[in-house]
Amino acid sequence: MNPACSRWKRSCAPCDGPFYIELPLRPSKNWTRCPHPVTVITFWENLLRNLRQNGATTPFFVFSPYPVEQALKSLSTIEKTVPVPVRHWFPCKAQPLAPLLDWWRRQNRPIEVASDFELMAARKLGFQPENILLNGPCKTWLNRFEDLRGLRVNIDSENELGAILSLAKELDWSLGVRCLTSEEKDPDNPGCPTQFGLEPNKAVNVLRKLTRERVRLETIHFHLRTNVESAEAYQRAIEQVAGICRAAQFKPGYLDVGGGLPPPWIKSRSGEYLDSKMKLSALAPVLAKAVDLFPGLREIWMENGRFLTARSGVLVTMIRDKKVRRGVQQLICDGGRTLNAMPSVWEKHATFVLQPRYSRLVQSIVYGPTCMAFDQLGQMMLPSSLRIGDDLVWMDAGAYHLQWETHFSHGHAEIWWHEDSRVQKVRSNGQFSAWWVNLGG
Ligand SMILES: Cc1ncc(COP(=O)(O)O)c(C=O)c1O
């Protein structure tokens, strides 16, 4: 048997589906294509052993830019097919981690921000205004900022346009319009549109008004939702925004198709892989054909957060107590859903044990330390011999985990950053004083 596979079986859950890695991760030379992400596991295993020996205390996150690099490489399928340049904007909201944003800036790549704090973070890290795309709703706070000549802004509503138009002219902003296509639905109420963007007739009016006002109008934009199921959804949305542009006689330089690509290796609560139907090889021709629908198009923009960053980090929690009830192994850990991993509400992530534990796999539930039955990282098969003091590694913790942390009865987890074969602690675990101040103490 492939020793790598037996190792995966020994300590990993879930192990019941096709796991694929697209490319070997740096820095190991020996990693090959494998139906299980053993190479990925090995990367994290080595890193985590090193960290545990060097003083990391649970719960902690560790993040690395190399998996992001791999994700970018896999997007080159699209870049090779599309006849205009494809620009990737980093959605700050997906993983607003300072060293990662800084790494991204050092790659000469641009950032998408959706709040005043995210804009301040981008400026603090040295992103130039033309490499910042301001997106999202409620941008009426914008006049509080200086030094933003050349910023890029996607307008979300007519009210917002009224609030920022004079500033946009004065500071020569490059403007775009976010359209609400019929493809964009509230995932929790699929019958309802979301609250974002402009409906087609309003988008046409706003585009006409901006043309009359002679501002720098360059972009047409939509963002469907997270974990878009298939390339066809993008195709239908692109056709709708092409119709909006024709009606407004607007020829955009940039088509911004938003984010929403699902990450690999993560399952929905119902047990299906999030990316089971979304193939980059199917999306590439859809985007290539889009170029014909927008005469004069210069670039396609993408804003994928989850796809780029989910794989870039893991959460390590220690088993602090163990109970066996009705044949189920209950593992109570020092980190969990409530404090660190809100996406566990709707996602199942692979979890493995850092210590070697050779034994039968049994039904297990991994809990966090708070007094909430809700505080469950997930139900999974894990070795029956797990002990108090073992480390459980929750994979793919790199998107929307830090943003959704809470301080429920406990302080924040440590954060470690791995780059150029070095690891460094970039946030210490939360102390009582910080926790108390947060609560008005
Ligand atoms: C406008 C916009 N772009 C990009 C993203 C990133 O989405 P995802 O992480 O699903 O790719 C979001 C997420 O909310 C968004 O609202």
The ligand as a Gaussian input file, in Angstrom:
#p B3LYP/6-31G(d) Opt

LIG

0 1
 C      -17.881000      42.034000      -4.313000
 C      -17.213000      40.797000      -3.819000
 N      -16.143000      40.336000      -4.486000
 C      -15.498000      39.216000      -4.081000
 C      -15.923000      38.519000      -2.957000
 C      -15.172000      37.279000      -2.565000
 O      -15.987000      36.165000      -2.629000
 P      -15.380000      34.689000      -2.527000
 O      -14.526000      34.662000      -1.299000
 O      -16.546000      33.794000      -2.432000
 O      -14.577000      34.464000      -3.768000
 C      -17.031000      38.958000      -2.249000
 C      -17.507000      38.217000      -1.070000
 O      -18.389000      38.556000      -0.364000
 C      -17.704000      40.136000      -2.683000
 O      -18.769000      40.606000      -2.041000

